[in-house]
Amino acid sequence: MNNQTLQERKEALIKQQKALIKKRDNINQELKEVKKKIEDSEKEYLMEFLKNSKMTIHEAIEKLKSNNDNQNHYQ
């Protein structure tokens, strides 16, 4: 291989690397957006659940703490 061919190959690989980095960044951004949507949905669900239940926020927090303690105990 001559120097011109090596240089062309190097440039092609750099271009490919930049495209892959851009694609990775886009995927990471989309993942952040999906995570945010999931968190928002979970919050909306919990708020709606609390509205429809007879539980106070304090009771719900205590129940969540209790459930968390039980899960940690069995792990």
Jmol script that loads the backbone (N, CA, C; Angstrom):
load data "model"
ATOM      1  N   MET A   1       0.845  -1.185   0.000  1.00  0.00           N
ATOM      2  CA  MET A   1       0.000   0.000   0.000  1.00  0.00           C
ATOM      3  C   MET A   1       0.883   1.238   0.000  1.00  0.00           C
ATOM      4  N   ASN A   2       0.446   2.197  -0.724  1.00  0.00           N
ATOM      5  CA  ASN A   2       1.215   3.431  -0.729  1.00  0.00           C
ATOM      6  C   ASN A   2       0.637   4.419   0.289  1.00  0.00           C
ATOM      7  N   ASN A   3       1.346   5.527   0.458  1.00  0.00           N
ATOM      8  CA  ASN A   3       0.952   6.508   1.463  1.00  0.00           C
ATOM      9  C   ASN A   3      -0.426   7.108   1.178  1.00  0.00           C
ATOM     10  N   GLN A   4      -0.744   7.304  -0.101  1.00  0.00           N
ATOM     11  CA  GLN A   4      -2.044   7.880  -0.467  1.00  0.00           C
ATOM     12  C   GLN A   4      -3.180   6.951  -0.024  1.00  0.00           C
ATOM     13  N   THR A   5      -3.032   5.678  -0.257  1.00  0.00           N
ATOM     14  CA  THR A   5      -4.051   4.707   0.123  1.00  0.00           C
ATOM     15  C   THR A   5      -4.205   4.651   1.637  1.00  0.00           C
ATOM     16  N   LEU A   6      -3.085   4.689   2.346  1.00  0.00           N
ATOM     17  CA  LEU A   6      -3.138   4.676   3.809  1.00  0.00           C
ATOM     18  C   LEU A   6      -3.826   5.927   4.338  1.00  0.00           C
ATOM     19  N   GLN A   7      -3.517   7.063   3.737  1.00  0.00           N
ATOM     20  CA  GLN A   7      -4.134   8.325   4.158  1.00  0.00           C
ATOM     21  C   GLN A   7      -5.641   8.297   3.893  1.00  0.00           C
ATOM     22  N   GLU A   8      -6.046   7.785   2.751  1.00  0.00           N
ATOM     23  CA  GLU A   8      -7.471   7.699   2.427  1.00  0.00           C
ATOM     24  C   GLU A   8      -8.193   6.778   3.413  1.00  0.00           C
ATOM     25  N   ARG A   9      -7.558   5.667   3.714  1.00  0.00           N
ATOM     26  CA  ARG A   9      -8.135   4.705   4.659  1.00  0.00           C
ATOM     27  C   ARG A   9      -8.273   5.349   6.055  1.00  0.00           C
ATOM     28  N   LYS A  10      -7.243   6.070   6.463  1.00  0.00           N
ATOM     29  CA  LYS A  10      -7.267   6.746   7.758  1.00  0.00           C
ATOM     30  C   LYS A  10      -8.403   7.764   7.802  1.00  0.00           C
ATOM     31  N   GLU A  11      -8.541   8.553   6.742  1.00  0.00           N
ATOM     32  CA  GLU A  11      -9.599   9.557   6.686  1.00  0.00           C
ATOM     33  C   GLU A  11     -10.980   8.903   6.712  1.00  0.00           C
ATOM     34  N   ALA A  12     -11.119   7.793   6.006  1.00  0.00           N
ATOM     35  CA  ALA A  12     -12.397   7.074   5.998  1.00  0.00           C
ATOM     36  C   ALA A  12     -12.725   6.548   7.395  1.00  0.00           C
ATOM     37  N   LEU A  13     -11.737   6.027   8.089  1.00  0.00           N
ATOM     38  CA  LEU A  13     -11.949   5.510   9.440  1.00  0.00           C
ATOM     39  C   LEU A  13     -12.300   6.631  10.417  1.00  0.00           C
ATOM     40  N   ILE A  14     -11.655   7.778  10.267  1.00  0.00           N
ATOM     41  CA  ILE A  14     -11.960   8.922  11.129  1.00  0.00           C
ATOM     42  C   ILE A  14     -13.389   9.394  10.874  1.00  0.00           C
ATOM     43  N   LYS A  15     -13.781   9.454   9.609  1.00  0.00           N
ATOM     44  CA  LYS A  15     -15.139   9.862   9.257  1.00  0.00           C
ATOM     45  C   LYS A  15     -16.156   8.883   9.838  1.00  0.00           C
ATOM     46  N   GLN A  16     -15.853   7.590   9.727  1.00  0.00           N
ATOM     47  CA  GLN A  16     -16.736   6.556  10.267  1.00  0.00           C
ATOM     48  C   GLN A  16     -16.834   6.679  11.795  1.00  0.00           C
ATOM     49  N   GLN A  17     -15.699   6.934  12.437  1.00  0.00           N
ATOM     50  CA  GLN A  17     -15.677   7.085  13.890  1.00  0.00           C
ATOM     51  C   GLN A  17     -16.537   8.276  14.323  1.00  0.00           C
ATOM     52  N   LYS A  18     -16.415   9.393  13.621  1.00  0.00           N
ATOM     53  CA  LYS A  18     -17.211  10.583  13.944  1.00  0.00           C
ATOM     54  C   LYS A  18     -18.698  10.292  13.789  1.00  0.00           C
ATOM     55  N   ALA A  19     -19.067   9.554  12.739  1.00  0.00           N
ATOM     56  CA  ALA A  19     -20.476   9.206  12.519  1.00  0.00           C
ATOM     57  C   ALA A  19     -20.990   8.306  13.646  1.00  0.00           C
ATOM     58  N   LEU A  20     -20.160   7.372  14.075  1.00  0.00           N
ATOM     59  CA  LEU A  20     -20.557   6.482  15.172  1.00  0.00           C
ATOM     60  C   LEU A  20     -20.698   7.239  16.489  1.00  0.00           C
ATOM     61  N   ILE A  21     -19.800   8.172  16.736  1.00  0.00           N
ATOM     62  CA  ILE A  21     -19.879   8.987  17.957  1.00  0.00           C
ATOM     63  C   ILE A  21     -21.157   9.818  17.939  1.00  0.00           C
ATOM     64  N   LYS A  22     -21.480  10.401  16.795  1.00  0.00           N
ATOM     65  CA  LYS A  22     -22.702  11.193  16.676  1.00  0.00           C
ATOM     66  C   LYS A  22     -23.931  10.317  16.908  1.00  0.00           C
ATOM     67  N   LYS A  23     -23.919   9.116  16.330  1.00  0.00           N
ATOM     68  CA  LYS A  23     -25.034   8.185  16.508  1.00  0.00           C
ATOM     69  C   LYS A  23     -25.168   7.795  17.982  1.00  0.00           C
ATOM     70  N   ARG A  24     -24.042   7.530  18.646  1.00  0.00           N
ATOM     71  CA  ARG A  24     -24.051   7.178  20.072  1.00  0.00           C
ATOM     72  C   ARG A  24     -24.630   8.321  20.900  1.00  0.00           C
ATOM     73  N   ASP A  25     -24.210   9.542  20.589  1.00  0.00           N
ATOM     74  CA  ASP A  25     -24.707  10.706  21.317  1.00  0.00           C
ATOM     75  C   ASP A  25     -26.217  10.871  21.139  1.00  0.00           C
ATOM     76  N   ASN A  26     -26.699  10.637  19.920  1.00  0.00           N
ATOM     77  CA  ASN A  26     -28.136  10.726  19.658  1.00  0.00           C
ATOM     78  C   ASN A  26     -28.901   9.658  20.439  1.00  0.00           C
ATOM     79  N   ILE A  27     -28.365   8.461  20.460  1.00  0.00           N
ATOM     80  CA  ILE A  27     -29.002   7.371  21.208  1.00  0.00           C
ATOM     81  C   ILE A  27     -29.024   7.692  22.700  1.00  0.00           C
ATOM     82  N   ASN A  28     -27.916   8.216  23.222  1.00  0.00           N
ATOM     83  CA  ASN A  28     -27.869   8.585  24.639  1.00  0.00           C
ATOM     84  C   ASN A  28     -28.886   9.675  24.962  1.00  0.00           C
ATOM     85  N   GLN A  29     -29.044  10.638  24.069  1.00  0.00           N
ATOM     86  CA  GLN A  29     -30.025  11.705  24.270  1.00  0.00           C
ATOM     87  C   GLN A  29     -31.444  11.131  24.269  1.00  0.00           C
ATOM     88  N   GLU A  30     -31.719  10.246  23.316  1.00  0.00           N
ATOM     89  CA  GLU A  30     -33.036   9.612  23.259  1.00  0.00           C
ATOM     90  C   GLU A  30     -33.295   8.796  24.524  1.00  0.00           C
ATOM     91  N   LEU A  31     -32.282   8.117  25.016  1.00  0.00           N
ATOM     92  CA  LEU A  31     -32.414   7.328  26.241  1.00  0.00           C
ATOM     93  C   LEU A  31     -32.750   8.221  27.430  1.00  0.00           C
ATOM     94  N   LYS A  32     -32.089   9.365  27.528  1.00  0.00           N
ATOM     95  CA  LYS A  32     -32.394  10.312  28.606  1.00  0.00           C
ATOM     96  C   LYS A  32     -33.850  10.759  28.525  1.00  0.00           C
ATOM     97  N   GLU A  33     -34.316  11.036  27.309  1.00  0.00           N
ATOM     98  CA  GLU A  33     -35.692  11.487  27.126  1.00  0.00           C
ATOM     99  C   GLU A  33     -36.685  10.395  27.510  1.00  0.00           C
ATOM    100  N   VAL A  34     -36.389   9.157  27.150  1.00  0.00           N
ATOM    101  CA  VAL A  34     -37.265   8.038  27.500  1.00  0.00           C
ATOM    102  C   VAL A  34     -37.297   7.840  29.012  1.00  0.00           C
ATOM    103  N   LYS A  35     -36.127   7.901  29.647  1.00  0.00           N
ATOM    104  CA  LYS A  35     -36.073   7.771  31.110  1.00  0.00           C
ATOM    105  C   LYS A  35     -36.909   8.850  31.778  1.00  0.00           C
ATOM    106  N   LYS A  36     -36.818  10.080  31.276  1.00  0.00           N
ATOM    107  CA  LYS A  36     -37.580  11.193  31.836  1.00  0.00           C
ATOM    108  C   LYS A  36     -39.074  10.951  31.680  1.00  0.00           C
ATOM    109  N   LYS A  37     -39.482  10.458  30.503  1.00  0.00           N
ATOM    110  CA  LYS A  37     -40.896  10.169  30.270  1.00  0.00           C
ATOM    111  C   LYS A  37     -41.389   9.077  31.213  1.00  0.00           C
ATOM    112  N   ILE A  38     -40.566   8.061  31.438  1.00  0.00           N
ATOM    113  CA  ILE A  38     -40.940   6.978  32.356  1.00  0.00           C
ATOM    114  C   ILE A  38     -41.093   7.524  33.768  1.00  0.00           C
ATOM    115  N   GLU A  39     -40.138   8.331  34.204  1.00  0.00           N
ATOM    116  CA  GLU A  39     -40.222   8.924  35.545  1.00  0.00           C
ATOM    117  C   GLU A  39     -41.479   9.774  35.684  1.00  0.00           C
ATOM    118  N   ASP A  40     -41.760  10.574  34.673  1.00  0.00           N
ATOM    119  CA  ASP A  40     -42.953  11.424  34.710  1.00  0.00           C
ATOM    120  C   ASP A  40     -44.219  10.577  34.763  1.00  0.00           C
ATOM    121  N   SER A  41     -44.250   9.497  33.988  1.00  0.00           N
ATOM    122  CA  SER A  41     -45.417   8.608  33.984  1.00  0.00           C
ATOM    123  C   SER A  41     -45.606   7.959  35.346  1.00  0.00           C
ATOM    124  N   GLU A  42     -44.494   7.520  35.950  1.00  0.00           N
ATOM    125  CA  GLU A  42     -44.575   6.905  37.273  1.00  0.00           C
ATOM    126  C   GLU A  42     -45.098   7.906  38.296  1.00  0.00           C
ATOM    127  N   LYS A  43     -44.615   9.136  38.231  1.00  0.00           N
ATOM    128  CA  LYS A  43     -45.077  10.176  39.158  1.00  0.00           C
ATOM    129  C   LYS A  43     -46.563  10.449  38.960  1.00  0.00           C
ATOM    130  N   GLU A  44     -46.989  10.551  37.704  1.00  0.00           N
ATOM    131  CA  GLU A  44     -48.403  10.800  37.415  1.00  0.00           C
ATOM    132  C   GLU A  44     -49.264   9.650  37.932  1.00  0.00           C
ATOM    133  N   TYR A  45     -48.799   8.431  37.717  1.00  0.00           N
ATOM    134  CA  TYR A  45     -49.533   7.257  38.189  1.00  0.00           C
ATOM    135  C   TYR A  45     -49.666   7.285  39.707  1.00  0.00           C
ATOM    136  N   LEU A  46     -48.567   7.551  40.404  1.00  0.00           N
ATOM    137  CA  LEU A  46     -48.605   7.584  41.862  1.00  0.00           C
ATOM    138  C   LEU A  46     -49.508   8.701  42.388  1.00  0.00           C
ATOM    139  N   MET A  47     -49.449   9.856  41.750  1.00  0.00           N
ATOM    140  CA  MET A  47     -50.304  10.961  42.174  1.00  0.00           C
ATOM    141  C   MET A  47     -51.777  10.607  41.964  1.00  0.00           C
ATOM    142  N   GLU A  48     -52.092  10.001  40.842  1.00  0.00           N
ATOM    143  CA  GLU A  48     -53.469   9.589  40.568  1.00  0.00           C
ATOM    144  C   GLU A  48     -53.911   8.512  41.555  1.00  0.00           C
ATOM    145  N   PHE A  49     -53.007   7.583  41.839  1.00  0.00           N
ATOM    146  CA  PHE A  49     -53.309   6.525  42.811  1.00  0.00           C
ATOM    147  C   PHE A  49     -53.615   7.131  44.180  1.00  0.00           C
ATOM    148  N   LEU A  50     -52.791   8.094  44.601  1.00  0.00           N
ATOM    149  CA  LEU A  50     -53.016   8.738  45.897  1.00  0.00           C
ATOM    150  C   LEU A  50     -54.355   9.488  45.921  1.00  0.00           C
ATOM    151  N   LYS A  51     -54.688  10.150  44.826  1.00  0.00           N
ATOM    152  CA  LYS A  51     -55.957  10.874  44.764  1.00  0.00           C
ATOM    153  C   LYS A  51     -57.136   9.931  44.944  1.00  0.00           C
ATOM    154  N   ASN A  52     -57.016   8.742  44.334  1.00  0.00           N
ATOM    155  CA  ASN A  52     -58.120   7.789  44.354  1.00  0.00           C
ATOM    156  C   ASN A  52     -58.153   6.932  45.613  1.00  0.00           C
ATOM    157  N   SER A  53     -57.088   6.954  46.385  1.00  0.00           N
ATOM    158  CA  SER A  53     -57.066   6.147  47.597  1.00  0.00           C
ATOM    159  C   SER A  53     -57.471   6.990  48.794  1.00  0.00           C
ATOM    160  N   LYS A  54     -57.700   6.334  49.875  1.00  0.00           N
ATOM    161  CA  LYS A  54     -58.073   7.046  51.097  1.00  0.00           C
ATOM    162  C   LYS A  54     -56.839   7.296  51.964  1.00  0.00           C
ATOM    163  N   MET A  55     -55.666   6.994  51.406  1.00  0.00           N
ATOM    164  CA  MET A  55     -54.423   7.130  52.141  1.00  0.00           C
ATOM    165  C   MET A  55     -53.937   8.582  52.086  1.00  0.00           C
ATOM    166  N   THR A  56     -53.378   9.041  53.195  1.00  0.00           N
ATOM    167  CA  THR A  56     -52.757  10.358  53.179  1.00  0.00           C
ATOM    168  C   THR A  56     -51.348  10.223  52.615  1.00  0.00           C
ATOM    169  N   ILE A  57     -50.757  11.338  52.255  1.00  0.00           N
ATOM    170  CA  ILE A  57     -49.390  11.314  51.735  1.00  0.00           C
ATOM    171  C   ILE A  57     -48.440  10.740  52.785  1.00  0.00           C
ATOM    172  N   HIS A  58     -48.663  11.118  54.041  1.00  0.00           N
ATOM    173  CA  HIS A  58     -47.813  10.605  55.128  1.00  0.00           C
ATOM    174  C   HIS A  58     -47.927   9.085  55.234  1.00  0.00           C
ATOM    175  N   GLU A  59     -49.144   8.572  55.139  1.00  0.00           N
ATOM    176  CA  GLU A  59     -49.346   7.115  55.206  1.00  0.00           C
ATOM    177  C   GLU A  59     -48.677   6.421  54.014  1.00  0.00           C
ATOM    178  N   ALA A  60     -48.783   7.032  52.850  1.00  0.00           N
ATOM    179  CA  ALA A  60     -48.168   6.443  51.654  1.00  0.00           C
ATOM    180  C   ALA A  60     -46.652   6.405  51.801  1.00  0.00           C
ATOM    181  N   ILE A  61     -46.071   7.478  52.337  1.00  0.00           N
ATOM    182  CA  ILE A  61     -44.618   7.520  52.528  1.00  0.00           C
ATOM    183  C   ILE A  61     -44.191   6.440  53.514  1.00  0.00           C
ATOM    184  N   GLU A  62     -44.933   6.299  54.602  1.00  0.00           N
ATOM    185  CA  GLU A  62     -44.614   5.265  55.588  1.00  0.00           C
ATOM    186  C   GLU A  62     -44.720   3.869  54.978  1.00  0.00           C
ATOM    187  N   LYS A  63     -45.738   3.657  54.145  1.00  0.00           N
ATOM    188  CA  LYS A  63     -45.903   2.360  53.486  1.00  0.00           C
ATOM    189  C   LYS A  63     -44.741   2.088  52.533  1.00  0.00           C
ATOM    190  N   LEU A  64     -44.334   3.105  51.789  1.00  0.00           N
ATOM    191  CA  LEU A  64     -43.194   2.946  50.884  1.00  0.00           C
ATOM    192  C   LEU A  64     -41.922   2.627  51.660  1.00  0.00           C
ATOM    193  N   LYS A  65     -41.717   3.293  52.777  1.00  0.00           N
ATOM    194  CA  LYS A  65     -40.545   3.016  53.610  1.00  0.00           C
ATOM    195  C   LYS A  65     -40.578   1.586  54.100  1.00  0.00           C
ATOM    196  N   SER A  66     -41.751   1.153  54.545  1.00  0.00           N
ATOM    197  CA  SER A  66     -41.913  -0.208  55.052  1.00  0.00           C
ATOM    198  C   SER A  66     -41.630  -1.234  53.953  1.00  0.00           C
ATOM    199  N   ASN A  67     -42.175  -0.998  52.764  1.00  0.00           N
ATOM    200  CA  ASN A  67     -41.935  -1.908  51.634  1.00  0.00           C
ATOM    201  C   ASN A  67     -40.464  -1.949  51.272  1.00  0.00           C
ATOM    202  N   ASN A  68     -39.812  -0.794  51.295  1.00  0.00           N
ATOM    203  CA  ASN A  68     -38.390  -0.711  50.962  1.00  0.00           C
ATOM    204  C   ASN A  68     -37.564  -1.474  51.990  1.00  0.00           C
ATOM    205  N   ASP A  69     -37.907  -1.323  53.263  1.00  0.00           N
ATOM    206  CA  ASP A  69     -37.194  -2.048  54.319  1.00  0.00           C
ATOM    207  C   ASP A  69     -37.345  -3.554  54.143  1.00  0.00           C
ATOM    208  N   ASN A  70     -38.550  -3.998  53.799  1.00  0.00           N
ATOM    209  CA  ASN A  70     -38.788  -5.427  53.581  1.00  0.00           C
ATOM    210  C   ASN A  70     -37.989  -5.953  52.396  1.00  0.00           C
ATOM    211  N   GLN A  71     -37.934  -5.172  51.321  1.00  0.00           N
ATOM    212  CA  GLN A  71     -37.167  -5.597  50.148  1.00  0.00           C
ATOM    213  C   GLN A  71     -35.690  -5.678  50.470  1.00  0.00           C
ATOM    214  N   ASN A  72     -35.167  -4.727  51.201  1.00  0.00           N
ATOM    215  CA  ASN A  72     -33.758  -4.736  51.574  1.00  0.00           C
ATOM    216  C   ASN A  72     -33.440  -5.896  52.516  1.00  0.00           C
ATOM    217  N   HIS A  73     -34.394  -6.255  53.349  1.00  0.00           N
ATOM    218  CA  HIS A  73     -34.199  -7.357  54.295  1.00  0.00           C
ATOM    219  C   HIS A  73     -34.012  -8.700  53.569  1.00  0.00           C
ATOM    220  N   TYR A  74     -34.752  -8.888  52.476  1.00  0.00           N
ATOM    221  CA  TYR A  74     -34.710 -10.157  51.763  1.00  0.00           C
ATOM    222  C   TYR A  74     -33.635 -10.239  50.695  1.00  0.00           C
ATOM    223  N   GLN A  75     -32.910  -9.176  50.499  1.00  0.00           N
ATOM    224  CA  GLN A  75     -31.851  -9.186  49.468  1.00  0.00           C
ATOM    225  C   GLN A  75     -30.553  -9.664  50.017  1.00  0.00           C
TER     226      GLN A  75
END
end "model"
wireframe off; spacefill off
backbone 0.3
color backbone group
